[in-house]
C-alpha cells in the first residue's frame, strides 16, 4: 500500500485489518473472503439463471425444432403406417419426420444414432456443413466429433452388431448438429453434442424393424404444426392419431 502512494495511516490501517495477529486470526480478512464468495455466488446464479432462461425460450438451442412428438412404446416400438398417413393428411400438421433409435459404433466408439430420411422434412439445427442429402453421409454432434478426432469432410466407419456379424459402412461427415435428448428409455440416447444423424438408406436392413407390414415404422414422429394452430386443437389431433396407432397393434 505504501509504494502505491497511500498515506501511512491508510497503509497501517490495512495492515492491521488484513495481517494475522498474535492469535493468528483476522476477522476482517474472513469477512472480505465471505463477501467475495457471496458476490461470486450471486453472479454465478444470475448468469446460470439467465442462460437457462435463454435456453428454455429457444428450443432450437437444445436441438428441438419441432412442436410435439409421437413416441411409440418408450422408443422401442414403431409408429405404424396408418398413423403416418394420418399425419400426412392432418390439417393441423405442417410437416413431420420419423426417427429410429440405434446405438452404432463410430470408428469403434459407441454412440446413439437417429436414423432419418435424407433429405428429411426438417432436422435438428445444423451448426456447420449441411443436412443429410445422400445415403453415404452422416451428421455428427459436436462433442462426438471431438471424441472421434474428426472434422467435417472426413469419413467415419459406422458399424452395427458383433464382430462376427457386423454391418459397416464408411460415411462422409457433412455437418455438425445440436441433438435433442430423445431416445429409448434405457440405454444410450442423443443429447446436445452427443450422437449422430444417419440416413435410413445407409442401412436399409436396419431401418425396417421387422414388424408386420401394418405396424412397421419409425420409433418416433417429430411433428411441426401449422402457424396459428391452437394448442388444444393440436393436442386433440395428436391424441386422435395416437389412438388410431394403438388400434393397429
C-alpha positions in Angstrom: 0.0 0.0 0.0 2.8 2.4 0.9 4.6 2.2 -2.5 1.2 2.8 -4.1 1.1 6.3 -2.6 -1.4 5.8 0.2 -0.8 7.8 3.4 0.9 6.0 6.3 -2.4 5.9 8.3 -4.2 4.1 5.5 -1.3 1.6 4.9 -1.1 0.9 8.7 -4.9 0.5 8.9 -5.0 -2.0 6.0 -2.0 -3.9 7.6 -3.8 -4.2 10.9 -7.0 -5.3 9.2 -5.6 -8.0 7.0 -2.5 -9.3 8.6 -2.9 -12.2 11.1 -2.2 -11.1 14.7 -0.6 -12.9 17.6 -3.6 -15.2 17.8 -3.3 -15.9 14.1 -6.8 -14.6 13.4 -8.1 -11.9 11.1 -11.8 -11.3 11.3 -11.7 -8.6 8.6 -9.9 -10.9 6.1 -12.5 -13.6 6.8 -15.3 -11.1 6.3 -13.8 -10.0 3.0 -13.4 -13.6 1.8 -17.0 -14.3 2.7 -18.2 -11.2 0.8 -16.2 -12.1 -2.3 -17.6 -15.7 -2.2 -21.1 -14.3 -1.7 -20.8 -11.9 -4.7 -19.4 -14.7 -6.9 -22.3 -17.0 -5.9 -24.8 -14.3 -6.8 -23.1 -13.6 -10.1 -22.9 -17.3 -10.9 -26.6 -17.8 -10.0 -27.8 -14.9 -12.1 -25.6 -16.0 -15.0 -26.9 -19.6 -14.8 -30.5 -18.4 -14.5 -30.2 -16.1 -17.5 -28.5 -18.8 -19.6 -31.2 -21.3 -18.6 -34.0 -18.9 -19.4 -32.5 -18.2 -22.8 -32.1 -21.9 -23.5 -35.7 -22.7 -22.5 -37.1 -19.9 -24.5 -35.2 -21.0 -27.7 -35.7 -24.8 -28.1 -33.5 -24.9 -31.2 -30.5 -24.3 -28.9 -31.1 -27.8 -27.4 -31.9 -29.4 -30.7 -35.7 -29.2 -30.7 -37.0 -27.7 -33.9 -40.5 -29.2 -33.8 -43.6 -28.8 -31.6 -44.5 -32.3 -30.4 -43.6 -35.9 -30.8 -45.5 -39.2 -31.2 -43.4 -41.8 -29.2 -44.1 -45.5 -29.6 -43.5 -47.8 -26.6 -40.9 -45.6 -24.9 -38.9 -45.6 -28.1 -38.9 -49.4 -28.7 -42.0 -49.7 -30.9 -43.0 -48.3 -34.3 -45.3 -45.5 -35.4 -47.4 -47.6 -37.8 -48.2 -46.6 -41.4 -51.8 -45.7 -40.6 -50.6 -43.1 -38.2 -48.1 -41.8 -40.7 -50.8 -41.4 -43.3 -53.0 -39.5 -40.8 -50.0 -37.2 -40.1 -49.7 -36.6 -43.9 -53.3 -35.5 -44.2 -53.9 -33.8 -40.8 -54.9 -30.2 -41.5 -53.2 -29.1 -38.2 -49.8 -30.6 -39.2 -47.4 -28.6 -41.3 -44.7 -31.3 -41.6 -43.4 -34.3 -39.8 -40.4 -36.6 -39.9 -39.7 -40.0 -38.5 -36.7 -41.1 -36.4 -35.5 -44.6 -35.4 -33.2 -45.1 -32.5 -30.0 -47.2 -32.6 -26.6 -47.5 -30.9 -23.9 -47.7 -33.5 -20.1 -47.9 -33.5 -18.4 -44.8 -35.0 -14.8 -45.8 -35.6 -15.3 -48.2 -32.7 -16.9 -45.7 -30.3 -20.4 -46.5 -29.2 -22.7 -43.6 -30.0 -26.5 -43.0 -30.1 -27.8 -42.6 -33.6 -31.0 -41.2 -35.1 -32.0 -42.8 -38.4 -33.8 -40.3 -40.6 -34.8 -39.8 -44.2 -32.4 -37.9 -46.4 -33.4 -35.3 -47.0 -35.9 -35.0 -44.2 -38.8 -32.5 -43.8 -36.7 -30.8 -41.1 -33.9 -31.8 -38.8 -32.1 -30.7 -35.6 -30.2 -27.4 -36.1 -27.1 -27.7 -38.2 -24.1 -25.9 -36.7 -21.7 -26.3 -39.6 -21.8 -28.0 -43.0 -25.3 -29.1 -44.3 -28.1 -31.5 -43.7 -28.1 -35.1 -45.0 -28.8 -35.3 -48.7 -27.4 -38.7 -49.7 -27.2 -42.2 -48.3 -23.4 -42.1 -47.8 -23.4 -39.1 -45.5 -23.6 -38.6 -41.7 -24.1 -35.5 -39.5 -22.4 -35.7 -36.1 -22.9 -34.0 -32.7 -20.1 -31.5 -31.9 -18.9 -33.4 -28.8 -18.9 -36.7 -30.6 -16.9 -35.2 -33.4 -14.3 -34.0 -30.9 -14.2 -37.5 -29.3 -13.6 -39.1 -32.8 -10.9 -36.6 -33.6 -12.6 -35.9 -36.9 -13.7 -32.8 -38.9 -16.4 -32.1 -41.4 -15.2 -33.6 -44.7 -13.6 -36.7 -43.0 -15.0 -40.2 -43.3 -16.1 -42.3 -40.3 -16.7 -46.1 -40.2 -20.2 -46.7 -39.0 -21.0 -50.3 -37.9 -23.7 -52.2 -36.0 -23.6 -55.7 -34.5 -21.0 -58.1 -33.2 -17.6 -58.5 -34.9 -18.8 -61.8 -36.4 -22.0 -60.4 -37.8 -21.3 -56.7 -38.2 -22.9 -54.3 -40.7 -20.5 -51.5 -41.5 -20.2 -48.6 -44.0 -17.9 -45.6 -44.4 -19.9 -42.4 -44.3 -18.8 -38.8 -45.1 -19.2 -36.3 -42.3 -21.1 -33.4 -43.9 -22.1 -31.4 -40.9 -22.3 -30.9 -37.1 -25.5 -30.6 -35.2 -27.2 -29.9 -31.8 -29.2 -33.0 -31.0 -32.2 -33.3 -28.7 -32.4 -35.5 -25.7 -34.6 -38.2 -27.1 -34.3 -42.0 -27.5 -35.1 -45.3 -25.8 -36.0 -45.3 -22.2 -33.0 -47.4 -21.1 -29.7 -47.1 -22.9 -27.7 -44.5 -24.9 -29.7 -41.6 -26.3 -28.7 -38.4 -28.1 -28.1 -35.1 -26.3 -26.9 -31.7 -27.2 -23.5 -32.5 -28.6 -23.6 -36.3 -28.4 -24.7 -38.7 -31.2 -25.3 -38.6 -35.0 -27.9 -38.5 -37.7 -27.7 -41.3 -40.3 -29.8 -41.8 -43.4 -32.2 -44.7 -43.4 -30.9 -45.6 -46.9 -27.4 -46.1 -45.4 -28.6 -49.3 -43.6 -32.0 -50.2 -45.1 -31.9 -53.6 -43.4 -31.9 -51.8 -40.0 -34.5 -49.1 -40.8 -37.1 -51.9 -41.4 -37.8 -53.1 -37.9 -39.3 -56.5 -38.9 -42.8 -55.8 -37.6 -45.9 -56.9 -39.6 -46.4 -54.5 -42.6 -49.4 -52.8 -40.9 -47.3 -52.0 -37.9 -43.9 -51.1 -39.3 -42.5 -47.6 -39.0 -40.1 -45.3 -37.1 -39.9 -45.2 -33.3 -40.9 -41.6 -33.1 -42.6 -39.0 -35.3 -41.4 -35.4 -34.8 -44.3 -33.1 -35.6 -44.5 -29.4 -36.6 -47.9 -27.7 -36.5 -49.1 -25.0 -38.9 -48.7 -21.4 -37.6 -51.7 -20.2 -35.7 -53.0 -23.6 -34.6 -54.4 -23.5 -31.1 -52.5 -25.8 -28.7 -55.7 -27.5 -27.6 -56.6 -28.3 -31.2 -53.0 -29.6 -31.9 -53.1 -31.8 -28.8 -56.5 -33.2 -29.7 -55.3 -34.0 -33.2 -52.3 -35.9 -32.0 -54.3 -37.8 -29.4 -56.7 -38.9 -32.2 -53.7 -40.1 -34.3 -52.2 -41.9 -31.2 -55.5 -43.7 -30.6 -55.5 -44.9 -34.2 -51.9 -46.1 -33.9 -52.7 -48.0 -30.8 -55.6 -49.7 -32.6 -53.1 -51.0 -35.2 -51.5 -53.2 -32.5 
